[in-house]
Amino acid sequence: MFQLSAMLTPLVRNVLLALAFVLMVQWGVGQPFLDFLAWHSLEAGFQPWQPLTAMFIASPSLANMFFDWLVIFFSLATVDRLMGRRALLQALAFSWVLSLAGVFVLDLAGVVRPSSFAGQNGLTTALLCLFCFGIPQARVLLFFVLPIQASWMGWATGLIAVYYSAAYRDVGSFVMLFSWLSAVLWTFGFSDWTRRLKLRLQRRQAEKRLGRFSVIEGGKGKDDWVH
């Protein structure tokens, strides 16, 4: 039985309420809202703000929107507790940057077809895989019926992302692919690298502070001094 109180934390509730509010505005304004804020490929009318605004608006597909919100409801609280709020935000920011860079490079190379993307698919792909790879031995219910190991679902998500990217070559499929890749990189190395880099920088700063002082050891006398 699902523990709704454990999943519906203040963070999850606030995120879903914010998305619902944006959805109401989106339905009220109509197509101009999507045309202005969705992420368009270069040939479809790209604007610099679109990679950021696209992830806050709802997917035009009700099925995709429902799935995105379902992933947020079931996994956000767990990943938040597992990683900590700061590490989670860093991982999602890394996912967004990698998706932006990857899609933009492929778009410049002419790989991306003229298309547009809106929704939380990138966020939820990264979130789902952070969950699956963060607790790989956990058992999850695929389609609420089939119990499988969490890590298997994480790798299966990657296979689906590769297939969609090869078959459709649109902005949304590549966002999904690079979001999955970001979760893999973060889980299996990048987070450890950033942690080691942070510790190294902190050690250097500490050494610099200590280097300002020198101690001359010796017997206690009037000429002994510390500076």
KEKE-712385 format. One record per residue (C-alpha): residue number from 1; x, y, z. Coordinates in pm, 1 decimal, padded with zeros to 6 digits. Each point is the difference from the previous one (the first is absolute). Layout:
<recs>
<rec><num>NUM</num><c1>X</c1><c2>Y</c2><c3>Z</c3></rec>
...
</recs>
This chain:
<recs>
<rec><num>1</num><c1>00000.0</c1><c2>00000.0</c2><c3>00000.0</c3></rec>
<rec><num>2</num><c1>00132.7</c1><c2>00341.1</c2><c3>-00095.7</c3></rec>
<rec><num>3</num><c1>00080.7</c1><c2>00239.4</c2><c3>00281.6</c3></rec>
<rec><num>4</num><c1>-00154.2</c1><c2>00314.1</c2><c3>-00143.0</c3></rec>
<rec><num>5</num><c1>00113.4</c1><c2>00215.9</c2><c3>00289.9</c3></rec>
<rec><num>6</num><c1>00362.3</c1><c2>-00100.0</c2><c3>-00062.6</c3></rec>
<rec><num>7</num><c1>-00023.0</c1><c2>00080.8</c2><c3>-00370.8</c3></rec>
<rec><num>8</num><c1>-00209.1</c1><c2>00317.3</c2><c3>00017.8</c3></rec>
<rec><num>9</num><c1>00258.0</c1><c2>00211.7</c2><c3>00180.9</c3></rec>
<rec><num>10</num><c1>-00019.5</c1><c2>00381.7</c2><c3>-00001.0</c3></rec>
<rec><num>11</num><c1>00253.6</c1><c2>00004.7</c2><c3>-00285.7</c3></rec>
<rec><num>12</num><c1>-00203.9</c1><c2>-00239.4</c2><c3>-00215.6</c3></rec>
<rec><num>13</num><c1>-00325.5</c1><c2>00179.2</c2><c3>00080.5</c3></rec>
<rec><num>14</num><c1>00142.3</c1><c2>00341.4</c2><c3>-00086.0</c3></rec>
<rec><num>15</num><c1>00152.8</c1><c2>-00123.1</c2><c3>-00327.2</c3></rec>
<rec><num>16</num><c1>-00326.2</c1><c2>-00161.3</c2><c3>-00111.7</c3></rec>
<rec><num>17</num><c1>-00205.0</c1><c2>00304.1</c2><c3>00099.4</c3></rec>
<rec><num>18</num><c1>00234.7</c1><c2>00227.5</c2><c3>-00194.3</c3></rec>
<rec><num>19</num><c1>-00024.7</c1><c2>-00223.5</c2><c3>-00306.4</c3></rec>
<rec><num>20</num><c1>-00379.3</c1><c2>-00009.0</c2><c3>00030.3</c3></rec>
<rec><num>21</num><c1>-00010.8</c1><c2>00380.7</c2><c3>00015.4</c3></rec>
<rec><num>22</num><c1>00216.2</c1><c2>00029.2</c2><c3>-00311.6</c3></rec>
<rec><num>23</num><c1>-00225.7</c1><c2>-00254.0</c2><c3>-00171.3</c3></rec>
<rec><num>24</num><c1>-00307.1</c1><c2>00213.1</c2><c3>00071.5</c3></rec>
<rec><num>25</num><c1>00173.8</c1><c2>00304.2</c2><c3>-00147.2</c3></rec>
<rec><num>26</num><c1>00113.8</c1><c2>-00206.6</c2><c3>-00297.7</c3></rec>
<rec><num>27</num><c1>-00352.1</c1><c2>-00121.2</c2><c3>-00072.9</c3></rec>
<rec><num>28</num><c1>-00133.8</c1><c2>00351.7</c2><c3>00041.8</c3></rec>
<rec><num>29</num><c1>00246.7</c1><c2>00164.1</c2><c3>-00238.4</c3></rec>
<rec><num>30</num><c1>00006.0</c1><c2>-00283.0</c2><c3>-00251.8</c3></rec>
<rec><num>31</num><c1>00243.5</c1><c2>-00067.0</c2><c3>-00283.7</c3></rec>
<rec><num>32</num><c1>00186.7</c1><c2>00335.8</c2><c3>00021.2</c3></rec>
<rec><num>33</num><c1>00118.0</c1><c2>-00107.5</c2><c3>00346.2</c3></rec>
<rec><num>34</num><c1>00163.6</c1><c2>-00313.1</c2><c3>-00143.4</c3></rec>
<rec><num>35</num><c1>00134.6</c1><c2>00181.6</c2><c3>-00304.8</c3></rec>
<rec><num>36</num><c1>00179.9</c1><c2>00249.1</c2><c3>00221.9</c3></rec>
<rec><num>37</num><c1>00125.7</c1><c2>-00222.8</c2><c3>00283.2</c3></rec>
<rec><num>38</num><c1>00051.1</c1><c2>-00346.6</c2><c3>-00150.4</c3></rec>
<rec><num>39</num><c1>00350.7</c1><c2>-00104.8</c2><c3>-00105.0</c3></rec>
<rec><num>40</num><c1>00018.8</c1><c2>00021.3</c2><c3>-00379.2</c3></rec>
<rec><num>41</num><c1>00278.6</c1><c2>-00131.6</c2><c3>-00217.2</c3></rec>
<rec><num>42</num><c1>00208.7</c1><c2>00252.6</c2><c3>-00193.2</c3></rec>
<rec><num>43</num><c1>-00203.5</c1><c2>-00048.1</c2><c3>-00317.4</c3></rec>
<rec><num>44</num><c1>-00328.1</c1><c2>00024.3</c2><c3>00189.8</c3></rec>
<rec><num>45</num><c1>00060.7</c1><c2>00339.4</c2><c3>00163.3</c3></rec>
<rec><num>46</num><c1>00238.0</c1><c2>-00049.3</c2><c3>00292.5</c3></rec>
<rec><num>47</num><c1>00023.9</c1><c2>00275.9</c2><c3>00261.5</c3></rec>
<rec><num>48</num><c1>00261.0</c1><c2>00011.3</c2><c3>00280.3</c3></rec>
<rec><num>49</num><c1>-00248.9</c1><c2>-00017.5</c2><c3>00288.3</c3></rec>
<rec><num>50</num><c1>-00181.8</c1><c2>-00307.6</c2><c3>-00129.1</c3></rec>
<rec><num>51</num><c1>00223.0</c1><c2>-00279.3</c2><c3>00146.0</c3></rec>
<rec><num>52</num><c1>-00075.6</c1><c2>00141.0</c2><c3>00346.2</c3></rec>
<rec><num>53</num><c1>-00368.7</c1><c2>00086.8</c2><c3>-00037.6</c3></rec>
<rec><num>54</num><c1>-00087.5</c1><c2>-00323.0</c2><c3>-00181.8</c3></rec>
<rec><num>55</num><c1>00049.3</c1><c2>-00213.7</c2><c3>00310.2</c3></rec>
<rec><num>56</num><c1>-00248.9</c1><c2>00203.7</c2><c3>00205.4</c3></rec>
<rec><num>57</num><c1>-00293.0</c1><c2>-00033.6</c2><c3>-00239.6</c3></rec>
<rec><num>58</num><c1>-00209.3</c1><c2>-00309.5</c2><c3>-00060.6</c3></rec>
<rec><num>59</num><c1>00043.2</c1><c2>-00235.4</c2><c3>-00290.5</c3></rec>
<rec><num>60</num><c1>-00271.4</c1><c2>00037.8</c2><c3>-00264.9</c3></rec>
<rec><num>61</num><c1>-00051.2</c1><c2>-00375.1</c2><c3>00035.1</c3></rec>
<rec><num>62</num><c1>-00221.1</c1><c2>-00079.6</c2><c3>00298.6</c3></rec>
<rec><num>63</num><c1>00154.8</c1><c2>-00346.8</c2><c3>00025.5</c3></rec>
<rec><num>64</num><c1>00352.7</c1><c2>00144.2</c2><c3>00021.7</c3></rec>
<rec><num>65</num><c1>-00112.4</c1><c2>00263.5</c2><c3>00249.8</c3></rec>
<rec><num>66</num><c1>-00165.4</c1><c2>-00263.4</c2><c3>00219.4</c3></rec>
<rec><num>67</num><c1>00312.5</c1><c2>-00218.3</c2><c3>-00007.6</c3></rec>
<rec><num>68</num><c1>00225.9</c1><c2>00296.1</c2><c3>00084.9</c3></rec>
<rec><num>69</num><c1>-00210.7</c1><c2>00095.5</c2><c3>00299.4</c3></rec>
<rec><num>70</num><c1>-00026.3</c1><c2>-00363.5</c2><c3>00109.4</c3></rec>
<rec><num>71</num><c1>00380.0</c1><c2>-00035.4</c2><c3>00005.0</c3></rec>
<rec><num>72</num><c1>00030.5</c1><c2>00321.5</c2><c3>00200.5</c3></rec>
<rec><num>73</num><c1>-00258.6</c1><c2>-00124.7</c2><c3>00250.1</c3></rec>
<rec><num>74</num><c1>00153.7</c1><c2>-00344.4</c2><c3>00050.2</c3></rec>
<rec><num>75</num><c1>00373.5</c1><c2>00074.9</c2><c3>-00016.8</c3></rec>
<rec><num>76</num><c1>00077.2</c1><c2>00361.7</c2><c3>00092.6</c3></rec>
<rec><num>77</num><c1>-00038.2</c1><c2>-00041.5</c2><c3>00376.4</c3></rec>
<rec><num>78</num><c1>00210.0</c1><c2>-00318.3</c2><c3>00004.4</c3></rec>
<rec><num>79</num><c1>00280.8</c1><c2>00149.7</c2><c3>-00208.2</c3></rec>
<rec><num>80</num><c1>-00008.2</c1><c2>00315.9</c2><c3>00212.8</c3></rec>
<rec><num>81</num><c1>00049.8</c1><c2>-00205.5</c2><c3>00315.6</c3></rec>
<rec><num>82</num><c1>00256.5</c1><c2>-00225.2</c2><c3>-00164.6</c3></rec>
<rec><num>83</num><c1>00223.5</c1><c2>00271.4</c2><c3>-00146.6</c3></rec>
<rec><num>84</num><c1>-00079.3</c1><c2>00307.8</c2><c3>00205.1</c3></rec>
<rec><num>85</num><c1>-00155.6</c1><c2>00316.5</c2><c3>-00141.3</c3></rec>
<rec><num>86</num><c1>00324.3</c1><c2>00163.9</c2><c3>-00107.2</c3></rec>
<rec><num>87</num><c1>00138.7</c1><c2>-00306.1</c2><c3>-00180.2</c3></rec>
<rec><num>88</num><c1>-00335.9</c1><c2>-00056.2</c2><c3>-00169.2</c3></rec>
<rec><num>89</num><c1>-00009.5</c1><c2>00355.7</c2><c3>-00133.2</c3></rec>
<rec><num>90</num><c1>00358.8</c1><c2>-00034.4</c2><c3>-00120.6</c3></rec>
<rec><num>91</num><c1>-00082.2</c1><c2>-00326.1</c2><c3>-00179.8</c3></rec>
<rec><num>92</num><c1>-00305.9</c1><c2>00149.6</c2><c3>-00169.3</c3></rec>
<rec><num>93</num><c1>00194.0</c1><c2>00311.1</c2><c3>-00098.3</c3></rec>
<rec><num>94</num><c1>00271.4</c1><c2>-00222.2</c2><c3>-00148.1</c3></rec>
<rec><num>95</num><c1>-00270.1</c1><c2>-00187.1</c2><c3>-00191.8</c3></rec>
<rec><num>96</num><c1>-00142.1</c1><c2>00322.3</c2><c3>-00141.9</c3></rec>
<rec><num>97</num><c1>00342.2</c1><c2>00132.3</c2><c3>-00104.6</c3></rec>
<rec><num>98</num><c1>00097.8</c1><c2>-00328.6</c2><c3>-00164.7</c3></rec>
<rec><num>99</num><c1>-00335.2</c1><c2>-00018.6</c2><c3>-00183.3</c3></rec>
<rec><num>100</num><c1>00033.9</c1><c2>00359.0</c2><c3>-00117.6</c3></rec>
<rec><num>101</num><c1>00355.0</c1><c2>-00051.3</c2><c3>-00125.1</c3></rec>
<rec><num>102</num><c1>-00068.7</c1><c2>-00337.6</c2><c3>-00159.0</c3></rec>
<rec><num>103</num><c1>-00317.3</c1><c2>00100.3</c2><c3>-00182.8</c3></rec>
<rec><num>104</num><c1>00154.0</c1><c2>00327.6</c2><c3>-00115.9</c3></rec>
<rec><num>105</num><c1>00307.4</c1><c2>-00173.6</c2><c3>-00145.1</c3></rec>
<rec><num>106</num><c1>-00213.5</c1><c2>-00258.9</c2><c3>-00178.6</c3></rec>
<rec><num>107</num><c1>-00229.6</c1><c2>00274.9</c2><c3>-00125.1</c3></rec>
<rec><num>108</num><c1>00294.8</c1><c2>00192.4</c2><c3>-00142.9</c3></rec>
<rec><num>109</num><c1>00117.2</c1><c2>-00320.3</c2><c3>-00166.3</c3></rec>
<rec><num>110</num><c1>-00337.7</c1><c2>-00041.2</c2><c3>-00167.4</c3></rec>
<rec><num>111</num><c1>-00090.8</c1><c2>-00319.4</c2><c3>00186.4</c3></rec>
<rec><num>112</num><c1>-00310.2</c1><c2>00143.7</c2><c3>00172.3</c3></rec>
<rec><num>113</num><c1>-00312.4</c1><c2>00021.1</c2><c3>-00211.4</c3></rec>
<rec><num>114</num><c1>-00211.4</c1><c2>00319.9</c2><c3>00010.5</c3></rec>
<rec><num>115</num><c1>-00203.3</c1><c2>-00055.9</c2><c3>00316.0</c3></rec>
<rec><num>116</num><c1>-00094.4</c1><c2>00141.9</c2><c3>00338.0</c3></rec>
<rec><num>117</num><c1>-00004.5</c1><c2>-00134.7</c2><c3>00352.6</c3></rec>
<rec><num>118</num><c1>-00189.3</c1><c2>00088.0</c2><c3>00317.3</c3></rec>
<rec><num>119</num><c1>-00043.8</c1><c2>-00180.4</c2><c3>00329.5</c3></rec>
<rec><num>120</num><c1>00191.6</c1><c2>-00155.3</c2><c3>00285.3</c3></rec>
<rec><num>121</num><c1>00126.2</c1><c2>-00301.8</c2><c3>-00196.3</c3></rec>
<rec><num>122</num><c1>00364.8</c1><c2>00095.5</c2><c3>00047.2</c3></rec>
<rec><num>123</num><c1>-00048.8</c1><c2>00064.5</c2><c3>00370.8</c3></rec>
<rec><num>124</num><c1>-00194.2</c1><c2>-00320.2</c2><c3>00058.8</c3></rec>
<rec><num>125</num><c1>00241.5</c1><c2>-00214.7</c2><c3>-00202.3</c3></rec>
<rec><num>126</num><c1>00291.4</c1><c2>00124.6</c2><c3>00211.2</c3></rec>
<rec><num>127</num><c1>-00205.5</c1><c2>-00031.8</c2><c3>00318.2</c3></rec>
<rec><num>128</num><c1>-00113.0</c1><c2>-00353.9</c2><c3>-00077.6</c3></rec>
<rec><num>129</num><c1>00353.6</c1><c2>-00114.8</c2><c3>-00081.9</c3></rec>
<rec><num>130</num><c1>00148.4</c1><c2>00167.7</c2><c3>00308.1</c3></rec>
<rec><num>131</num><c1>-00255.4</c1><c2>-00199.1</c2><c3>00196.9</c3></rec>
<rec><num>132</num><c1>00070.3</c1><c2>-00327.4</c2><c3>-00184.5</c3></rec>
<rec><num>133</num><c1>00378.7</c1><c2>00027.5</c2><c3>00015.6</c3></rec>
<rec><num>134</num><c1>-00002.3</c1><c2>00146.1</c2><c3>00351.4</c3></rec>
<rec><num>135</num><c1>-00172.4</c1><c2>-00305.1</c2><c3>00148.5</c3></rec>
<rec><num>136</num><c1>00073.1</c1><c2>-00262.2</c2><c3>-00269.6</c3></rec>
<rec><num>137</num><c1>-00108.4</c1><c2>-00303.4</c2><c3>00206.0</c3></rec>
<rec><num>138</num><c1>-00345.6</c1><c2>00138.8</c2><c3>00074.9</c3></rec>
<rec><num>139</num><c1>-00303.4</c1><c2>-00171.4</c2><c3>-00150.7</c3></rec>
<rec><num>140</num><c1>-00235.3</c1><c2>00222.1</c2><c3>-00198.4</c3></rec>
<rec><num>141</num><c1>-00330.2</c1><c2>-00079.4</c2><c3>-00167.7</c3></rec>
<rec><num>142</num><c1>00014.6</c1><c2>00050.8</c2><c3>-00375.1</c3></rec>
<rec><num>143</num><c1>-00342.9</c1><c2>00124.2</c2><c3>-00110.8</c3></rec>
<rec><num>144</num><c1>-00102.2</c1><c2>-00055.8</c2><c3>00365.8</c3></rec>
<rec><num>145</num><c1>-00006.7</c1><c2>-00375.4</c2><c3>-00067.5</c3></rec>
<rec><num>146</num><c1>00334.9</c1><c2>-00153.3</c2><c3>-00096.2</c3></rec>
<rec><num>147</num><c1>00267.3</c1><c2>00004.0</c2><c3>00275.4</c3></rec>
<rec><num>148</num><c1>00348.6</c1><c2>00065.6</c2><c3>-00136.8</c3></rec>
<rec><num>149</num><c1>00332.8</c1><c2>00115.7</c2><c3>00139.6</c3></rec>
<rec><num>150</num><c1>00040.7</c1><c2>00378.0</c2><c3>00000.0</c3></rec>
<rec><num>151</num><c1>00332.6</c1><c2>-00006.4</c2><c3>-00184.6</c3></rec>
<rec><num>152</num><c1>-00161.0</c1><c2>-00195.7</c2><c3>-00284.9</c3></rec>
<rec><num>153</num><c1>-00258.1</c1><c2>00273.1</c2><c3>-00041.0</c3></rec>
<rec><num>154</num><c1>00278.9</c1><c2>00258.4</c2><c3>-00011.9</c3></rec>
<rec><num>155</num><c1>00182.2</c1><c2>-00180.3</c2><c3>-00280.7</c3></rec>
<rec><num>156</num><c1>-00327.0</c1><c2>-00073.5</c2><c3>-00182.4</c3></rec>
<rec><num>157</num><c1>-00075.3</c1><c2>00372.4</c2><c3>00005.4</c3></rec>
<rec><num>158</num><c1>00329.8</c1><c2>00058.2</c2><c3>-00177.3</c3></rec>
<rec><num>159</num><c1>-00085.9</c1><c2>-00253.7</c2><c3>-00269.7</c3></rec>
<rec><num>160</num><c1>-00335.5</c1><c2>00169.3</c2><c3>-00054.3</c3></rec>
<rec><num>161</num><c1>00171.4</c1><c2>00339.1</c2><c3>-00022.9</c3></rec>
<rec><num>162</num><c1>00245.8</c1><c2>-00132.4</c2><c3>-00260.0</c3></rec>
<rec><num>163</num><c1>-00284.1</c1><c2>-00148.2</c2><c3>-00204.0</c3></rec>
<rec><num>164</num><c1>-00206.5</c1><c2>00320.8</c2><c3>00008.9</c3></rec>
<rec><num>165</num><c1>00303.6</c1><c2>00209.1</c2><c3>-00096.6</c3></rec>
<rec><num>166</num><c1>00080.0</c1><c2>-00223.0</c2><c3>-00297.0</c3></rec>
<rec><num>167</num><c1>-00360.7</c1><c2>-00030.0</c2><c3>-00112.3</c3></rec>
<rec><num>168</num><c1>-00125.4</c1><c2>00357.7</c2><c3>00042.9</c3></rec>
<rec><num>169</num><c1>00309.5</c1><c2>00223.9</c2><c3>00022.8</c3></rec>
<rec><num>170</num><c1>-00204.8</c1><c2>00280.6</c2><c3>00152.4</c3></rec>
<rec><num>171</num><c1>00082.7</c1><c2>00235.0</c2><c3>00285.9</c3></rec>
<rec><num>172</num><c1>-00200.5</c1><c2>-00196.5</c2><c3>00257.2</c3></rec>
<rec><num>173</num><c1>00161.6</c1><c2>-00336.6</c2><c3>-00072.7</c3></rec>
<rec><num>174</num><c1>00351.5</c1><c2>00145.1</c2><c3>00023.3</c3></rec>
<rec><num>175</num><c1>-00088.7</c1><c2>00180.1</c2><c3>00323.6</c3></rec>
<rec><num>176</num><c1>-00104.9</c1><c2>-00336.6</c2><c3>00140.1</c3></rec>
<rec><num>177</num><c1>00322.6</c1><c2>-00164.3</c2><c3>-00121.5</c3></rec>
<rec><num>178</num><c1>00232.9</c1><c2>00261.0</c2><c3>00148.6</c3></rec>
<rec><num>179</num><c1>-00200.8</c1><c2>00012.4</c2><c3>00324.0</c3></rec>
<rec><num>180</num><c1>00045.2</c1><c2>-00374.8</c2><c3>00038.1</c3></rec>
<rec><num>181</num><c1>00369.5</c1><c2>00033.6</c2><c3>-00081.4</c3></rec>
<rec><num>182</num><c1>00039.1</c1><c2>00273.8</c2><c3>00259.2</c3></rec>
<rec><num>183</num><c1>-00150.9</c1><c2>-00222.5</c2><c3>00270.5</c3></rec>
<rec><num>184</num><c1>00242.5</c1><c2>-00280.2</c2><c3>-00091.3</c3></rec>
<rec><num>185</num><c1>00300.3</c1><c2>00234.7</c2><c3>00004.2</c3></rec>
<rec><num>186</num><c1>-00108.4</c1><c2>00159.0</c2><c3>00326.5</c3></rec>
<rec><num>187</num><c1>-00064.2</c1><c2>-00331.2</c2><c3>00174.7</c3></rec>
<rec><num>188</num><c1>00307.8</c1><c2>-00184.2</c2><c3>-00123.1</c3></rec>
<rec><num>189</num><c1>00269.7</c1><c2>00260.5</c2><c3>00022.2</c3></rec>
<rec><num>190</num><c1>-00073.6</c1><c2>00365.6</c2><c3>-00048.6</c3></rec>
<rec><num>191</num><c1>-00139.0</c1><c2>00056.8</c2><c3>00349.4</c3></rec>
<rec><num>192</num><c1>00310.1</c1><c2>-00165.7</c2><c3>00151.0</c3></rec>
<rec><num>193</num><c1>00223.6</c1><c2>00212.7</c2><c3>-00224.1</c3></rec>
<rec><num>194</num><c1>-00169.4</c1><c2>00323.0</c2><c3>00106.4</c3></rec>
<rec><num>195</num><c1>00018.7</c1><c2>-00108.4</c2><c3>00365.2</c3></rec>
<rec><num>196</num><c1>00373.3</c1><c2>-00069.9</c2><c3>-00030.4</c3></rec>
<rec><num>197</num><c1>00051.6</c1><c2>00331.0</c2><c3>-00179.4</c3></rec>
<rec><num>198</num><c1>-00185.1</c1><c2>00185.2</c2><c3>00274.6</c3></rec>
<rec><num>199</num><c1>00208.5</c1><c2>-00171.0</c2><c3>00270.7</c3></rec>
<rec><num>200</num><c1>00319.1</c1><c2>00079.2</c2><c3>-00190.8</c3></rec>
<rec><num>201</num><c1>-00093.8</c1><c2>00367.0</c2><c3>-00027.6</c3></rec>
<rec><num>202</num><c1>-00090.3</c1><c2>00013.4</c2><c3>00368.0</c3></rec>
<rec><num>203</num><c1>00335.9</c1><c2>-00156.6</c2><c3>00090.4</c3></rec>
<rec><num>204</num><c1>00187.8</c1><c2>00254.0</c2><c3>-00211.6</c3></rec>
<rec><num>205</num><c1>-00188.3</c1><c2>00285.0</c2><c3>00162.9</c3></rec>
<rec><num>206</num><c1>00082.2</c1><c2>-00140.9</c2><c3>00342.7</c3></rec>
<rec><num>207</num><c1>00366.8</c1><c2>-00034.8</c2><c3>-00096.3</c3></rec>
<rec><num>208</num><c1>00007.6</c1><c2>00360.4</c2><c3>-00119.5</c3></rec>
<rec><num>209</num><c1>-00148.6</c1><c2>00120.1</c2><c3>00327.5</c3></rec>
<rec><num>210</num><c1>00248.8</c1><c2>-00205.1</c2><c3>00199.7</c3></rec>
<rec><num>211</num><c1>00282.3</c1><c2>00122.2</c2><c3>-00223.7</c3></rec>
<rec><num>212</num><c1>-00051.6</c1><c2>00351.5</c2><c3>00128.4</c3></rec>
<rec><num>213</num><c1>00135.3</c1><c2>-00110.8</c2><c3>00332.3</c3></rec>
<rec><num>214</num><c1>00336.4</c1><c2>-00147.4</c2><c3>00085.4</c3></rec>
<rec><num>215</num><c1>00108.1</c1><c2>-00140.2</c2><c3>00332.2</c3></rec>
<rec><num>216</num><c1>00358.5</c1><c2>00004.8</c2><c3>00114.3</c3></rec>
<rec><num>217</num><c1>00051.3</c1><c2>-00273.8</c2><c3>00251.7</c3></rec>
<rec><num>218</num><c1>00253.3</c1><c2>00025.1</c2><c3>00275.9</c3></rec>
<rec><num>219</num><c1>00041.3</c1><c2>00058.2</c2><c3>00364.6</c3></rec>
<rec><num>220</num><c1>-00209.7</c1><c2>00250.5</c2><c3>00178.9</c3></rec>
<rec><num>221</num><c1>00182.5</c1><c2>00327.1</c2><c3>-00005.3</c3></rec>
<rec><num>222</num><c1>-00051.3</c1><c2>00362.4</c2><c3>-00080.0</c3></rec>
<rec><num>223</num><c1>00118.2</c1><c2>-00050.9</c2><c3>-00358.1</c3></rec>
<rec><num>224</num><c1>-00256.7</c1><c2>-00276.1</c2><c3>-00072.7</c3></rec>
<rec><num>225</num><c1>-00283.7</c1><c2>00137.8</c2><c3>-00211.6</c3></rec>
<rec><num>226</num><c1>-00292.2</c1><c2>-00110.6</c2><c3>-00208.0</c3></rec>
<rec><num>227</num><c1>-00133.3</c1><c2>00184.3</c2><c3>-00301.7</c3></rec>
</recs>
